[in-house]
Structures are given as structure tokens and as C-alpha cells.
């Protein structure tokens, strides 16, 4: 190739005085010292070196980057798939987030789960960040409100947590989440009022259903479920 076509944020720059041979890229990747820490790109040297042959067939720098990112995502998913194995509690994975639901009255089971997670991170060399790990005590029945440690670091406690757009409170009441939904809907109404000139009924109805109503109905299956027996008032 006689140059690089680099695209970022919709801006295209043509650099015509640089030539990249992919055999050189492969050679440099194979020279990587895997004992070094990962660079600012967040990709471990061991991964780059092991995939050097594959990267040598990539036809552009942009595609090289996309291939590397896609490969890392696939490997990450493969790495964490076995994380819930051996846990006594319920483990829920979403991307790089783990939520574990346990019975606090069975303290030994909880500690066994924590040790299992510590063993897992030692095996796969994917470290948890204890400073970002939090405990929410659900204040139902006889919760002993135990303190928990991960790698000798005491885990902090929280009363509320926003997860996937839903605000959960330790008492499992949803007033704060409902207020947040109403606030977002009101903000969208104000935005529509300021920016939409055409106030035809059909247009306003479509706008309401598209960008206002979804804020009010988001995850209602969780915070306002319909009882299995139906509505008593009907």
C-alpha cells in the first residue's frame, strides 16, 4: 500500500508518505515480550503475540484494530463463561459485570463463593477490583448484615444501585426509580416543547410513543409487575 487511510470521528486524513508491510507487523508482534504489562490499548502482549499470524493477513490498519477488538471480546466471553461454576449463590453476568445473590444466613456458603471467585481470578489472571465491588443488604426477614472481604479488602456497602437503567433500593421499594422515570420523561417533554415546531396531533402522538413513553414503561415488568391472578379491581 502507498499510504494509510485513517478514519476517526468522520474525519478522513490521507497520509501518503508512510508504507506499512504486514510482514513487518507480524515480525514486530512476534517480538513482543509477554512478560511486559499491557499498553494503553488494554491488550495483553501475550494475546498480541499468539495472534501474530492471524493479524498478518489483515488488509488494513483499521481492520487490524477491529479484528483485535473483536477477538478480545470473544476471548473475554470465553474466559468468563465458567465463572458461575461451583458457586452456591446465584451468579448473573452482563458484559464485565458480575452480580451474586446469596443467602446471608448461610455464611460459610458465602465465604466459599468468595474464595471460589478468588481462585478463578488467579487461574485466569483477570483481576477483580475490590474497590468497585459493593454489597447491598436486602433488608428482609433476618439479614445479619455481615461484612465481607475480598483479597483482604473489606467490601463497601450501598443502599441503592442503578443497574441497566433501573434504580434498586435495599428495601426493594421502587419510589425512587419511578421518580427517575418521571423526571426523564419530563425532560423529554421539555426538549420536544423547545425544539418541535409542528404540533399536529398525529406527529405529537408519534413523538410521545417514540421518545417519551418508553421512559415511563422501561422495565415495568420488574418494578410494576402484573400479578399472575390478574387485576383484582377488574
Helices and strands as residue ranges (DSSP letters): E 4-8, E 11-15, H 22-30, H 45-50, H 52-55, H 61-80, E 90-94, E 97-101, H 107-124, G 130-132, E 134-135, E 149-150, E 153-154, E 156-157, E 160-163, E 166-169, H 175-195, H 201-207, I 208-212, H 213-217, H 220-223
